[in-house]
């Protein structure tokens, strides 16, 4: 495993590790950086947020899109406005548009989620705002600024698109088809012994959070193989050729994917990509749009 110091190769880091604490929680709970500029990432951030019952995050707002996954517990994501609240359950995925204020609030069983803005937001770590259109974190938001996209809540069990070139069960959930261009998230289940075809993302970092199982990833650019297991986070730099496999005898379930969306790769897999300026459809009626 990597020591977390960054670099040009594949890194395998613990989701529940010792990354820096982030001052984004109100009440009892914690938030830690897992994938962030300190580990060499720039295009996706992964923060583990653990909230005790009835606690929550501060109000957050970024210039870039954000995406989150609900690991356990229950709660809500709250947008600006008196009625902008949507329920969260395990397997929920939350996409937040740029310039949209939001906060998470835990229910009676607490709430554990991971994710963050894509690209990374320097302000969350105490750095300056990114003036070139990156992200901006704020406790108070920016007065008079209207959200450019709503908050969308989807679920891992209702994919918009299946991509069999990735695995027998690869589900695109948060992708350009719902208006997610920089903050994407897919759900992949690999059968025992299954492996995907070696590939490269020319302009995207690939980040994979392992939910279940064990396997390995080949860093073909550097000639190394890294083992992983449930609770690990794999980070693959831009332009690095890699391939993932599940161990024989057990399935691997993961959440994540390339950020920003790898449009040529999606088209190669047969996906129809909407024009970025076209309006995108909302999720099904029983899912949330804030």
C-alpha positions as CSV (number, residue, x, y, z in Angstrom):
1,X,0.0,0.0,0.0
2,X,1.0,3.6,-0.5
3,X,2.1,5.8,2.4
4,X,-0.2,8.5,1.1
5,X,2.5,10.8,-0.1
6,X,1.2,10.9,-3.7
7,X,3.2,10.0,-6.7
8,X,2.7,8.7,-10.3
9,X,1.6,5.2,-9.6
10,X,-1.5,3.4,-8.3
11,X,-2.2,4.1,-4.6
12,X,-4.3,1.8,-2.3
13,X,-5.3,3.7,0.9
14,X,-7.7,2.8,3.8
15,X,-11.1,4.5,3.7
16,X,-11.1,4.7,7.5
17,X,-7.5,5.9,7.8
18,X,-5.8,8.8,9.5
19,X,-6.2,11.5,6.9
20,X,-6.5,15.1,8.0
21,X,-9.7,16.1,9.9
22,X,-11.9,18.6,8.1
23,X,-13.9,21.3,9.9
24,X,-17.2,20.6,8.2
25,X,-19.2,18.9,10.9
26,X,-21.6,20.4,13.4
27,X,-22.3,18.3,16.4
28,X,-20.7,14.9,17.1
29,X,-19.0,13.2,14.3
30,X,-16.0,13.6,12.0
31,X,-14.9,14.2,8.5
32,X,-11.5,13.1,7.1
33,X,-9.8,13.5,3.8
34,X,-9.0,10.2,2.1
35,X,-8.3,11.2,-1.5
36,X,-7.2,14.9,-1.7
37,X,-4.3,17.0,-3.0
38,X,-2.1,15.7,-0.2
39,X,-2.3,12.3,-1.9
40,X,-1.6,13.7,-5.3
41,X,-5.3,13.9,-6.4
42,X,-6.7,17.0,-8.2
43,X,-9.7,15.8,-10.1
44,X,-11.7,13.9,-7.4
45,X,-11.8,14.2,-3.7
46,X,-13.0,11.5,-1.3
47,X,-13.9,12.5,2.3
48,X,-15.3,10.0,4.8
49,X,-18.0,11.7,6.8
50,X,-19.3,10.0,9.9
51,X,-22.3,11.6,11.7
52,X,-23.9,10.6,14.9
53,X,-27.7,10.7,15.3
54,X,-29.0,14.2,14.6
55,X,-25.6,15.8,13.8
56,X,-24.8,17.2,10.4
57,X,-22.3,19.0,8.2
58,X,-22.0,22.7,7.8
59,X,-23.5,24.3,4.7
60,X,-21.2,23.5,1.8
61,X,-21.0,25.1,-1.6
62,X,-18.5,24.6,-4.4
63,X,-17.8,26.0,-7.8
64,X,-17.6,22.4,-9.2
65,X,-19.9,19.4,-9.0
66,X,-19.8,17.1,-6.0
67,X,-20.9,13.5,-5.6
68,X,-21.4,11.3,-2.5
69,X,-22.3,7.7,-1.6
70,X,-24.3,6.5,1.5
71,X,-22.5,3.6,3.1
72,X,-24.8,3.1,6.2
73,X,-27.4,4.7,8.3
74,X,-30.0,7.2,7.3
75,X,-30.5,10.9,7.0
76,X,-31.2,13.7,4.6
77,X,-29.5,16.0,2.2
78,X,-30.7,19.6,2.6
79,X,-30.6,22.2,-0.1
80,X,-31.2,25.9,0.2
81,X,-34.9,26.7,0.8
82,X,-37.6,25.6,3.3
83,X,-38.6,22.4,1.5
84,X,-35.5,21.2,-0.2
85,X,-34.9,18.0,1.8
86,X,-34.4,14.5,0.4
87,X,-34.2,11.2,2.3
88,X,-31.0,9.1,2.1
89,X,-30.6,5.3,2.6
90,X,-27.7,2.9,2.1
91,X,-26.8,2.8,-1.6
92,X,-28.0,6.4,-2.3
93,X,-25.8,8.6,-4.5
94,X,-26.1,12.3,-4.3
95,X,-25.0,14.6,-7.1
96,X,-24.7,18.4,-6.3
97,X,-24.4,20.9,-9.1
98,X,-21.9,23.7,-9.0
99,X,-22.9,26.8,-7.0
100,X,-25.5,24.8,-5.1
101,X,-25.6,25.0,-1.3
102,X,-26.2,21.7,0.6
103,X,-25.7,20.0,3.9
104,X,-26.1,16.5,5.3
105,X,-28.1,15.7,8.4
106,X,-28.0,12.3,10.1
107,X,-31.1,10.4,11.2
108,X,-31.7,8.4,14.3
109,X,-29.2,5.7,13.3
110,X,-26.4,8.1,12.3
111,X,-25.1,8.5,8.8
112,X,-21.8,7.4,7.1
113,X,-21.0,8.8,3.6
114,X,-18.1,9.4,1.4
115,X,-17.4,11.7,-1.5
116,X,-16.7,15.3,-2.2
117,X,-16.2,18.0,-4.9
118,X,-14.7,17.1,-8.2
119,X,-12.2,18.6,-8.9
120,X,-10.9,19.1,-5.3
121,X,-11.8,22.2,-3.3
122,X,-8.7,23.8,-1.8
123,X,-10.8,25.8,0.6
124,X,-11.9,22.7,2.5
125,X,-8.3,22.1,3.4
126,X,-7.6,25.7,4.4
127,X,-6.3,26.7,1.0
128,X,-7.3,29.6,-1.3
129,X,-10.2,29.6,-3.6
130,X,-9.5,28.1,-7.1
131,X,-10.0,31.1,-9.4
132,X,-9.9,28.9,-12.5
133,X,-13.3,27.3,-12.1
134,X,-12.4,24.6,-9.6
135,X,-14.3,24.4,-6.4
136,X,-15.1,26.6,-3.5
137,X,-16.1,25.5,0.0
138,X,-18.1,27.8,2.2
139,X,-19.9,27.7,5.5
140,X,-22.1,30.7,4.5
141,X,-22.3,30.4,0.7
142,X,-22.2,33.3,-1.7
143,X,-25.0,35.8,-1.4
144,X,-27.3,36.2,-4.3
145,X,-26.0,33.2,-6.2
146,X,-28.6,30.9,-7.6
147,X,-27.9,27.1,-8.0
148,X,-27.0,26.2,-11.6
149,X,-28.2,22.6,-11.1
150,X,-30.4,20.9,-8.5
151,X,-29.3,18.3,-6.0
152,X,-30.1,14.8,-7.4
153,X,-30.5,11.7,-5.3
154,X,-30.3,8.4,-7.1
155,X,-29.7,4.8,-6.0
156,X,-27.2,2.1,-6.9
157,X,-30.0,-0.4,-7.7
158,X,-31.5,1.7,-10.5
159,X,-28.9,2.3,-13.1
160,X,-29.4,4.5,-16.1
161,X,-26.9,2.5,-18.2
162,X,-25.1,-0.8,-18.0
163,X,-21.5,-1.1,-19.3
164,X,-20.5,-4.8,-19.8
165,X,-17.1,-3.9,-21.1
166,X,-16.2,-2.9,-17.5
167,X,-17.8,-6.0,-15.8
168,X,-20.8,-8.2,-16.1
169,X,-22.6,-5.9,-13.7
170,X,-21.3,-2.3,-14.2
171,X,-24.0,0.3,-13.5
172,X,-23.7,4.0,-14.5
173,X,-25.6,6.0,-11.9
174,X,-24.1,9.5,-11.8
175,X,-22.8,10.2,-15.3
176,X,-23.2,12.7,-18.1
177,X,-26.7,11.3,-18.9
178,X,-28.0,13.0,-15.7
179,X,-25.8,16.1,-16.1
180,X,-22.7,14.9,-14.2
181,X,-19.6,15.9,-16.2
182,X,-16.9,16.2,-13.5
183,X,-18.3,14.4,-10.5
184,X,-19.3,10.8,-11.6
185,X,-20.1,7.7,-9.7
186,X,-20.8,4.1,-10.9
187,X,-21.5,0.8,-9.1
188,X,-19.6,-2.3,-10.2
189,X,-20.0,-5.9,-9.1
190,X,-17.3,-8.2,-10.4
191,X,-17.8,-12.0,-10.3
192,X,-15.2,-14.2,-8.6
193,X,-12.1,-14.3,-10.9
194,X,-13.5,-11.7,-13.2
195,X,-11.2,-9.0,-14.5
196,X,-11.6,-6.0,-16.8
197,X,-9.7,-5.2,-19.9
198,X,-6.5,-3.1,-19.4
199,X,-7.3,0.5,-20.1
200,X,-6.2,4.1,-19.7
201,X,-8.1,7.3,-19.0
202,X,-6.3,10.1,-20.9
203,X,-7.7,13.0,-18.9
204,X,-9.3,11.4,-15.8
205,X,-8.2,10.1,-12.5
206,X,-9.9,6.8,-11.6
207,X,-10.9,6.3,-8.0
208,X,-12.5,3.1,-6.8
209,X,-13.8,2.5,-3.2
210,X,-14.0,-1.2,-2.4
211,X,-17.2,-2.1,-0.6
212,X,-16.9,-5.9,-0.6
213,X,-14.4,-8.6,-1.5
214,X,-10.7,-8.8,-2.3
215,X,-8.7,-8.5,-5.5
216,X,-5.8,-6.8,-7.2
217,X,-5.1,-4.0,-9.6
218,X,-2.3,-4.1,-12.1
219,X,-0.4,-0.9,-12.6
220,X,0.8,-1.7,-16.1
221,X,2.6,1.6,-16.6
222,X,4.9,0.9,-13.7
223,X,4.9,-2.9,-13.8
224,X,3.4,-3.3,-10.3
225,X,0.4,-5.2,-8.9
226,X,-1.4,-4.0,-5.7
227,X,-3.7,-6.1,-3.6
228,X,-6.9,-4.6,-2.2
229,X,-9.8,-5.6,0.1
230,X,-13.1,-4.2,1.4
231,X,-12.5,-0.8,3.0
232,X,-9.7,0.2,0.7
233,X,-9.7,3.1,-1.8
234,X,-7.8,2.8,-5.1
235,X,-6.6,5.9,-6.8
236,X,-5.2,5.8,-10.4
237,X,-3.5,8.9,-11.9
238,X,-4.3,10.2,-15.3
239,X,-2.9,8.3,-18.3
240,X,-1.9,5.3,-16.2
241,X,-2.7,1.9,-17.8
242,X,-4.4,-0.4,-15.4
243,X,-6.7,-3.5,-15.0
244,X,-8.7,-4.7,-12.0
245,X,-9.5,-8.3,-11.1
246,X,-11.5,-10.0,-8.4
247,X,-10.0,-12.9,-6.4
248,X,-11.2,-16.3,-7.3
249,X,-13.9,-17.4,-4.8
250,X,-15.3,-14.0,-3.9
251,X,-17.0,-11.1,-5.7
252,X,-15.8,-7.5,-5.6
253,X,-18.2,-4.6,-5.2
254,X,-16.9,-1.1,-5.8
255,X,-18.2,2.5,-6.1
256,X,-16.4,5.3,-8.0
257,X,-15.0,5.7,-11.5
258,X,-13.2,8.3,-13.6
259,X,-13.4,12.0,-12.9
260,X,-14.1,13.9,-15.0
261,X,-16.2,11.6,-17.1
262,X,-14.2,9.8,-19.7
263,X,-16.4,10.6,-22.7
264,X,-14.3,8.7,-25.3
265,X,-14.3,5.6,-23.1
266,X,-18.1,5.8,-22.5
267,X,-18.7,6.1,-26.3
268,X,-16.4,3.1,-26.9
269,X,-18.6,1.2,-24.5
270,X,-21.7,2.2,-26.5
271,X,-23.0,5.0,-24.4
272,X,-24.9,7.8,-26.0
273,X,-23.6,11.1,-24.5
274,X,-25.9,14.1,-24.5
275,X,-24.7,17.5,-25.6
276,X,-23.4,19.3,-22.6
277,X,-25.7,22.3,-23.3
278,X,-28.9,20.2,-23.6
279,X,-31.2,19.9,-20.7
280,X,-31.0,16.5,-19.0
281,X,-33.9,14.5,-17.6
282,X,-34.4,14.3,-13.9
283,X,-34.4,11.0,-12.0
284,X,-37.6,8.9,-11.6
285,X,-40.4,10.5,-9.6
286,X,-39.6,8.6,-6.4
287,X,-36.1,9.9,-6.4
288,X,-35.2,13.3,-5.1
289,X,-34.4,16.5,-7.0
290,X,-33.9,19.6,-4.9
